[in-house]
Amino acid sequence: MSWDSTLNLAAYADVEAESNYATPESLRNYRALLLQKSVPVADFIGRLPRKNRKLHVLELCSGSSRLLYALNERGILAEGYGVEVSQSRHEFAETWKKDLSACNVHNLLCDVGEYHFRHDRLDVAVLIDGALSYLYPCDPKLPTRVLCELQNRLVAGGKIVMEFDLLPKEHVEVMHREGRRRTWNKGDERDAFGYALYQVEPVDWDHMVFQNTSIYLPRTTAPEKVKQEIYKYYSTQELAALLDEVGFDVEYFGSFGAEAYTPQSKALIAVATKR
């Protein structure tokens, strides 16, 4: 490999540290923002066939476990398991769980590559925010291994809900021409960071692997935060072949609103169904 396979393990080391939210009000506001962000995917999962029963859900790269809490808030979660490698995000999730008394959400501090899949009869597995894309740079065999484990743990007809970023043609052209692409993003007023600069550079064009450097500018005089991560872009054809190999059928959507995926879609949602 032509990249650092350990980079993603530390990429989110300080993300969502509770020290970023100095007052109870700022923490409440940020949690509300996270739940708001979770509405589309929580609604999407809520529309999946479930025969009027609550769901057993496993989320990999679960971060703050915001999605699990959103599902629980809707009354459709039987048990939720969130696997997250970042200590700060795990602690954030655990404090939030305590405040919600969400005893049916289980936050597991673990690298997905070392996670022992011991939860049987799962209804839904979730890899959103490009989670599967982050596994390939850690180990090119890891996505297949994880999907095989999920195939074994899901009930018949169980689903994997995955979200992927897309790489528009114009972005490819910029990186071929300039070697990188840079964009500024203004943060929500409830976020501790006012602005973020993202710089994306190709690492391996043959395997569509890229490195992103994010620089977050806080609203206070605190120093900026820098995060580096590596991820892979998947095509629909590549995903279909990967999922078919391990026993899944796949359907694509252009958003969590469930509209059909087209080449003009801004995102790629893949729902894999266990055969």
C-alpha positions in Angstrom: 0.0 0.0 0.0 1.2 3.5 -0.8 -0.4 5.1 2.3 -0.4 4.9 6.1 -2.9 2.2 7.0 -3.0 3.3 10.7 -4.0 6.9 9.9 -7.8 6.4 10.3 -7.4 4.8 13.7 -6.4 8.2 15.2 -8.2 10.5 12.8 -11.1 11.2 15.2 -9.1 11.1 18.4 -10.3 14.5 19.7 -13.6 14.8 17.8 -16.6 15.6 20.0 -14.6 16.0 23.1 -17.0 17.3 25.7 -14.4 20.0 26.6 -15.5 21.7 23.3 -18.8 22.5 24.9 -18.2 24.7 27.9 -21.8 25.1 29.2 -24.7 22.7 29.6 -26.6 24.8 27.1 -24.0 24.5 24.4 -23.8 20.7 25.0 -27.7 20.4 24.7 -27.6 22.5 21.6 -25.0 20.3 20.0 -26.8 17.1 20.9 -29.9 18.6 19.3 -27.9 19.3 16.1 -26.7 15.7 16.1 -30.3 14.4 16.4 -31.4 16.7 13.7 -28.7 15.4 11.4 -29.9 11.9 12.1 -33.5 12.5 11.1 -33.2 11.4 7.4 -31.4 8.1 8.1 -33.5 7.3 11.2 -36.7 7.9 9.1 -35.2 5.7 6.3 -34.5 2.9 8.7 -38.0 3.3 10.3 -39.5 2.7 6.8 -37.7 -0.7 6.4 -39.9 -3.7 6.8 -39.9 -4.8 10.4 -43.3 -6.5 11.0 -44.3 -4.1 13.7 -41.5 -5.1 16.0 -38.5 -3.2 17.4 -35.1 -3.6 15.7 -31.7 -5.0 16.8 -29.2 -2.6 15.2 -25.4 -2.7 14.9 -23.7 0.5 13.8 -20.0 0.4 12.8 -18.0 3.6 13.2 -20.9 4.9 15.3 -19.3 8.1 16.6 -21.5 9.7 19.2 -24.2 7.0 18.6 -26.5 9.8 17.5 -28.3 7.5 15.1 -29.0 4.9 17.8 -30.4 7.5 20.1 -32.5 8.9 17.3 -33.9 5.4 16.6 -34.5 4.9 20.3 -36.3 8.2 20.5 -38.7 6.9 17.8 -39.5 3.8 19.9 -38.2 1.4 17.2 -35.0 0.2 18.8 -34.9 -3.0 20.8 -31.1 -3.1 21.2 -28.5 -1.0 19.6 -24.7 -1.6 19.5 -22.3 1.1 18.4 -18.7 0.3 17.6 -16.3 3.3 17.7 -12.5 3.6 17.8 -12.3 7.2 19.1 -12.0 7.5 22.8 -13.4 11.0 22.9 -16.5 10.1 20.8 -17.0 7.0 22.9 -17.0 9.1 26.1 -19.4 11.6 24.5 -21.7 8.7 23.6 -21.6 7.2 27.1 -22.3 10.5 28.8 -25.2 11.1 26.5 -26.5 7.5 27.1 -26.4 8.2 30.9 -28.3 11.4 30.5 -31.0 9.7 28.3 -31.1 6.5 30.5 -30.8 4.6 27.2 -29.9 1.3 28.8 -30.6 -0.6 25.5 -27.8 1.3 23.7 -24.4 -0.4 24.1 -21.4 1.7 23.2 -18.3 -0.4 22.4 -14.8 1.2 22.3 -13.1 -0.9 19.6 -11.4 -0.8 16.3 -13.7 -2.4 13.7 -10.8 -4.5 12.4 -10.5 -6.1 15.9 -14.1 -6.2 16.8 -15.5 -9.7 17.6 -19.0 -10.0 16.0 -20.8 -11.7 18.8 -24.3 -10.2 18.4 -26.6 -12.6 16.6 -30.0 -12.1 15.0 -29.4 -8.5 13.9 -32.1 -6.9 11.9 -30.0 -4.0 10.5 -26.4 -3.1 10.3 -25.4 0.5 9.6 -22.3 2.0 8.0 -23.1 5.7 7.3 -21.0 8.8 6.7 -18.8 6.7 4.3 -17.9 4.2 7.0 -17.1 1.3 4.6 -14.9 3.7 2.6 -12.7 4.1 5.7 -12.1 0.4 6.2 -10.3 -0.3 2.9 -7.3 1.9 3.6 -6.8 0.2 7.0 -6.7 -3.2 5.2 -8.0 -3.9 1.6 -9.4 -7.2 2.8 -11.3 -5.6 5.8 -14.5 -4.6 3.9 -15.0 -8.2 2.7 -14.3 -9.6 6.1 -16.7 -7.2 7.8 -19.5 -7.9 5.2 -19.0 -11.7 5.7 -19.4 -11.3 9.4 -22.6 -9.3 9.0 -23.9 -11.9 6.6 -23.5 -14.4 9.4 -25.1 -12.2 12.1 -28.1 -10.8 10.3 -31.4 -12.5 10.3 -32.8 -13.8 6.9 -33.7 -10.7 4.9 -31.7 -8.5 7.2 -30.3 -5.2 5.9 -27.1 -3.3 5.7 -27.7 0.4 5.2 -24.6 2.2 3.8 -23.9 5.7 2.8 -21.1 6.8 0.4 -19.7 10.1 -0.8 -19.5 10.5 -4.5 -16.6 12.0 -6.5 -18.0 14.4 -9.1 -16.2 14.6 -12.5 -15.3 18.3 -11.9 -13.5 17.4 -8.7 -11.5 14.7 -10.5 -10.5 17.3 -13.1 -9.4 19.7 -10.4 -7.2 17.1 -8.7 -5.7 15.9 -12.0 -4.9 19.5 -12.8 -3.8 20.9 -9.4 -3.0 17.8 -7.4 -5.6 18.6 -4.7 -9.0 20.2 -4.1 -9.7 22.7 -1.3 -13.1 23.8 0.0 -14.3 25.9 2.9 -17.4 25.0 5.0 -19.2 27.2 7.5 -20.3 25.3 10.6 -23.7 25.3 12.2 -24.0 27.9 15.0 -24.5 25.1 17.5 -21.1 23.5 16.5 -18.0 24.4 18.5 -16.2 25.2 15.2 -17.2 28.1 13.0 -15.4 27.1 9.8 -13.6 24.1 8.3 -11.1 23.8 5.5 -11.0 20.5 3.6 -8.1 19.5 1.4 -8.5 16.3 -0.7 -5.5 14.7 -2.5 -5.3 11.5 -4.5 -3.2 8.8 -2.9 -3.9 5.9 -5.4 -5.9 6.6 -8.5 -5.9 3.0 -9.5 -7.8 2.0 -6.3 -9.6 5.4 -5.9 -8.0 6.1 -2.5 -7.7 9.7 -1.3 -6.5 11.6 1.7 -8.5 14.4 3.3 -6.9 17.0 5.7 -9.5 18.9 7.7 -8.7 22.1 9.6 -11.3 23.2 12.0 -11.4 26.8 13.3 -13.0 27.1 16.7 -15.3 30.0 17.7 -13.1 30.8 20.7 -9.4 31.6 20.9 -8.6 27.9 21.3 -6.2 26.5 18.7 -7.4 25.0 15.5 -7.9 21.3 15.2 -6.4 19.2 12.3 -7.7 15.8 11.2 -6.3 13.5 8.6 -8.1 10.5 7.1 -7.9 8.2 4.1 -10.9 6.7 2.3 -11.8 4.9 -0.9 -14.5 5.9 -3.4 -16.6 2.9 -4.6 -18.5 2.7 -7.8 -21.9 1.1 -7.9 -20.5 -1.7 -10.0 -17.7 -2.4 -7.6 -20.1 -2.4 -4.6 -22.5 -4.8 -6.4 -19.7 -7.2 -7.1 -18.4 -7.0 -3.5 -21.8 -7.6 -2.0 -22.9 -10.3 -4.4 -19.7 -12.2 -3.5 -20.7 -12.4 0.2 -24.4 -13.2 -0.3 -26.2 -9.8 -0.5 -28.5 -8.2 -3.1 -28.2 -4.5 -3.3 -30.5 -1.6 -4.1 -29.3 2.0 -4.6 -30.9 5.3 -3.7 -29.8 8.9 -4.3 -30.6 10.0 -0.7 -32.3 8.9 2.5 -35.4 10.3 1.0 -35.4 7.1 -1.0 -35.4 8.6 -4.5 -33.8 6.5 -7.2 -30.0 6.8 -7.6 -28.9 8.5 -10.9 -25.5 9.6 -12.1 -26.6 13.2 -11.1 -27.3 12.2 -7.4 -25.3 14.0 -4.7 -24.9 10.9 -2.6 -25.1 7.1 -2.8 -27.2 5.1 -0.4 -26.8 1.3 -0.7 -29.2 -1.1 1.0 -27.9 -4.7 1.0 -30.4 -7.5 1.7 -29.2 -10.8 3.0 -30.1 -13.6 0.6 
